[in-house]
Amino acid sequence: MSEKYYRNSVVEVDLNAVHRNYKAIHALHEDKTFIAVVKANAYGLGSTTVAEYLGARGVEFFAVATLDEAIELRMHGIKKKILVLGPIIPEDINKAIQHRVAITAPNLDWLQKAQSHVEDMDDKEVWIHIKVNSGMNRLGTADTGEIEKMIDIIERSAHLVYEGIYSHFSSADIDSDQNDKEYEKFKRITSSVRKPKYVHVQNSAGALRLDDDYCNAIRVGISLYGYYPSEYIREISKVDLAPSVALKTEVVDVHVLEKGEGNSYGLDYSATAGQKIATLPLGYADGFLRARTGYHVSLEDGTSCPVVGKVCMDYIMVQVPDAVEPGDIVDVIIPDRASEQSMEAYSDFVGTIPYESLCMLSRRLPRLYHGDAPVIVNNEVLK
């Protein structure tokens, strides 16, 4: 991580907002273990910084998608419990043991292959969470006989520990009875086998909509960062989430176009007479998709300005008032759900969701973290 950066387009992350969201969601489930999901670089916010900040404020358990992500946290000094949600390559199980992380067993075949590769590491163990397929049909098994065999193998092993059993909802974010069906299936399957220390199924949507004591842990990702999994969940939720992300840039050049002149590749935008166009150093290489031509950014005084012409790899151009000059700050995303520059509006414009928009904010955008002073800077390009 470098604390130097030489760009005028940055992602700003409000770590205090992330912490407030953690406390608000955890308050709904005070007796449950809170598993903070920091996969995909904490949904683009920066996994090591987020994990360090939350770990210092009471979070004891994190989840990632891959073994590489877990090792990254360990290499940056994160000593809290980590669960890898995706099945690792069976031959890599000794790496999981070496780095003291919990892993997911999706089925009996995977478990047998992984166990066959376990080396004798004295008293070192690896914690296993069995994945139940309760209806999403992506990973896991719904066969209770298979699960019993998996538990037997784990419990007979000198290096495997049966620590968890879990599933993932397919439809928790929509107004449907499918979620109830999957939850009942999960409870039916898990209640017929030996229970481990952790039983969990509630993702962000499940944690915000479902109040039930059957599980003793929740896994929260997108809502930790201040965004609802869907509008339906926002409407029914008791929690007022605090958006945590802003995307800012600044004007680097301006041009006044005569009537009929175009700009950007293809010159397919046609200006009216004396129209001022500002160039911003932000493009699709930063995650600002080409399809966002027409999206509105905001000047510091609140003036809304449309993106005109094709989005380039490194630049966008916007139509601006005459007074705009190089150096003026421009807001692309702001942490205000009611704004036309909200993460939700930014996502809706291209028909996607905040999950994807966050993950697409590329590594070449420096992250500036506001929380404890001074501001923390993470520049992945210069790490």
N, C-alpha and C positions, 0 to 999 in steps of 0.2 A: 504494500500500500504506500503510495506516495502522497505527501501533503502539498506537493507543488502541482500547479496546473496552469496551462497557458491557453485556455479557451474562454470565450465569453458566452457559451451556452452550457448551462449547468442544471443538474437535478438537485433540488433542495428537499431534504427529508427532515420532518419534525419528529424527533425521537420521543419527545414528551407526549405527542399525540399517540404514538405507538404504545407507549406505556399506559396512557389513559384508557386506550381501547382494551389492552390486556386486563386492567383492573375491572373495567365495566363488564366485560364478558365473563371473567372469572367469578365476579360477584353473583352471577346467575347460577353458578355451579361451585359453590364454595368448598364442597366436600370432595370435589373431583380433582385429579391431577391435570394441570394445564400443560398440554403439549403444544409448544409454539412451532409452527411449520415455517421453516426458513429455506425450503427448497428453492431451486431456480434463483439462487443468489438473493433469497428473501424477496421473491417476486420482483426482482430488479432493484431493490433498495440497498442491498449489500449485506450478505448473510453474516459475515464475521462481526461487523459493527453492530448490527441489530442484536445478534446473539450475546455479544459482550455487554451491551447496554441492558438488555432484559435479564441476563444472567446475574448482573449486579443488583437487580431489583426484584429478585425472588423467583424467577423462572428457573426450574430445575431440569426441564426435559425439552429437548428440541427434536424436530423431525426433518429429514431431508429425503430427496428422491433417489440418490445414488451413493455408492460407497465413496466415490471421489469427493462429493460434497461433504460427507462426514469427515473424511481425512483432512480436507481443507480446514474445517472448524478445529479439529485437533491440532493441526500445524500452527494455527493462530492462537493457541492457548485455551480453547474452550474445553473445560473439563466436565461440564454437565453431561447428563445422560443424553445420548443421541440414538434415534431409531431411523434406519434406512427403510423407507416405505416401499421401494421397488426391489424386486428380487435381484441379488447380486449374482455374478457368475460363480457357480459352485466352486470352481477351482480357486477363487479368491477369498474363501472363508477365513483363511489364516490371517489375511490382512485385516479383516473385521475383528478377529481375536486380538491381533497386535494392537489395534487402535481402540479397543475396548468400546465397541459400538454394538447396538442391538440390530438385528436384521430380520427381514420378513421371509417366512417360508410359505410359498404359495400353494405347494402341493407335496404329495409324498415322494414323487420321483425327484423333485428338486432337492428335498431334504436328504434322501439317500445318497445322491451324488455329492452334495456338499459334505455330508458326514464322512464320506470315503476319502475326502481330501484333508481332513483335519489332522494336523501334526501334533505330536506330543509337546505341549508347551507348559509343562509342570502344572501349576494350578490355575492357569489362565482359562477363562470361559468366554463363551459368546451367548448373548441373550437372544432367544428366538420368539418372534411374534407370529403366530399362525394367521394367515389371511383367509377369511371366510368369503365366499362368493354369495352374497345375499340378494343379488339381482342385477348388478351392473354388468356381469359377464365379461370382466376385463382381466382380473387376477383372482386367484384363490379357488377354494373348493367348497362345495355344499354337501359333500359326502361325510356324514358323521363317522362312518366306519373308517374312512381314510384319515380323518382328523384324530381319531383314537389311536391309530397306528403311528401317526406322527408324534403324538404325545408320548407314546411308549418308547419310541426311538430316542426322543429328546431326554426323557427321564432316565434312560439306561446309559446314556452317554456321560463320560467323565468331563466333557468340555462344553456340552450344550445345556442351556437352562431354559425351561419353559416359562417365559416371563409374561407373554401377552397373547391375546386373541382379539382380532378386530376385523372390521369390514369398512366399506365406503359406500355411502348413499349415492344412488344415481340421480335422484329427483328431489332432493331435499329443498332445492331452491324454487320449486314451482308449486302451484296450488293443485295438488293431486293426492289421491289416496295411495299412490305407488310408494311413497315414503313410509307410510304406516305398514304396508305389506312387507317391505324389505326389513323394517325394524322387527316386526314379528317373526320373520324368517330367521333373522340373526339371533334373536333371543331363543327361538326354538332349537336352533342348532347348537348354540353355545351352552344352553342349559342342560343339554344331554351329554356333555363331555366335562372332563375335569377343568375347573376354572383356574387360570393363573393369576398373577398379581394384578395385571392390567387388562381390563375389558373396555374396548373403545370402538365407537362407530361414528360419533358426532363430529362432522366437519364444521366449517363456519356456519353454514346454513342450518345444520342439525343442532348446533349449540345455541343458535339464536331462536329456533322455533320449537325445540323439543325439551321439555322439562320432565325428566324421568331418572329414577335412581338405579336402573338396572346396570348401566355402565358406571365405571369409576374414574374415567379419564375422558377428556375432550381434545380434539386436534383442531387448532384454529390457524388458518393461513390468511386469506384475503381480508377478513374482517379485522385481524390484528393490525392491519395497515390502514384501516379506516374506510373500507369499501364493502358494501353489502353484496352478497352473491347474486342478488337479483332485486328488482323493484318490489316484487312480492314480499321478499324477506324484509326489505326496508319498511314496508307498510305494516307488517305484523310485529316487528321487533320492538322490544321494550328498551333497547339500547340505542343511544344517540352516538353513532360512531364519528370519530374525528378524522377526516382525511389528512394524510400525512405527507403528500407529495406535491411539489411544484416544479414546473419546468420553465426556466427563464432563459432569455437570450437578449441580444442587443443589436441595434442597427449598425451595420458596418459600411454601408454605402447607400446612396440615394440617387435616383435618376428621375428626371421630368420627361415624360413621353408626350410626343405630339399625337394629334388625332390619327388613329389607325396604326400607330407603332405597336409592336408586340414585345414580349420579353420571354426569357427562358428558351428551352429547346423547342424548336418548331415554330416559335413566334405566334402561337395560336391564340394568344390573348390580344385583343384589340383595344387600345386605350382611347379615351376621350381626350380632347385637347387639354394640354397642360396638366396631365395627371401625374402625381408624385408616387413613385414606387420605391420602397425601402427593401434592401437586401439583408436577410438575416442568416447567420452562419449555423444553419440547422437543416438537415436533410434526411433522406430515407436511410442513410447509413447510421443515423442516430435513432431510428425508429419512427420518424415522421413520414408515414407512408405516402407514396405518390398519389394515392386516392384522396388525400386530404386537401387537394386543391379546392378552394371554396370555404375551407374552415376559417373561422375568425379567431385571431389573436387579439390581445388587449394591450393598449398603451398604459403607462402609469396613471394617466388621468381617467382611465376607464373607457377611452375610445375604442370601439370595436373595429378591427381592420381585416378584410378578407385576404386570404392567400390567392394570388393570381398567377397564371402561367403554370407550367409544369413544375412539380417538386423535383429538385435536383438531388444528387447524392449528398452534397454538402451545403446546399443553400435552398432557401425559399424566398419568394418575393411577395410583398404585401402592399396593397394600396393604402396610403397613409395621408393624413392632412399635411398641408404645406409647411407647418411649423416643425415637423419631425426632422431630426438631424442625426448623423452618426453618433453613437454613444448612448442614444435613448434606450431605456430598458423596455423589453417586451415580455409579457406573460403569455405563455402558450398553454400551460395547465396551472390552475390555482387550486388550493385546498378549500374550495367553497362549493358545496354540492348544488347550490342554487344558481351558480354562474354558468354562462355559456362556454366558459373555459374550464369547467369542472372535468375531472377524470371521466365521469360518466358521459358528458357531452362529447368529449374528445374521442371516446370509444364509440359512442353511438353514430358518430359522423361517418365511420367506415364500416358500420355493421358488426362491431366486435364488442368485447367486454373488458372491464378494467384489468382482469387477470392478464389478458394477452397484451394490452397496451403497456402495462407495467413491465412485463417481461421483455418487451421489445425496446425499451429504453437502453440503448447500447452501451457497451463498456467504455466507449470513448467519451461519454458524457461524464465529467467529474461529478461525484456526489458530495454535497455539502450538508453536514449533519448539524442540526440545531437541537440542543438539549442542554447539557452542561456546558458552560463557557470554558474555553474558547470553542469556536466552531471547529468540528472535525472535518477534515478533507480526505477523500479517498479517490485517487486517480489511478484506475486500473491500468491505463496505458503506460504509465511511468513506474509501475510497481517493480 
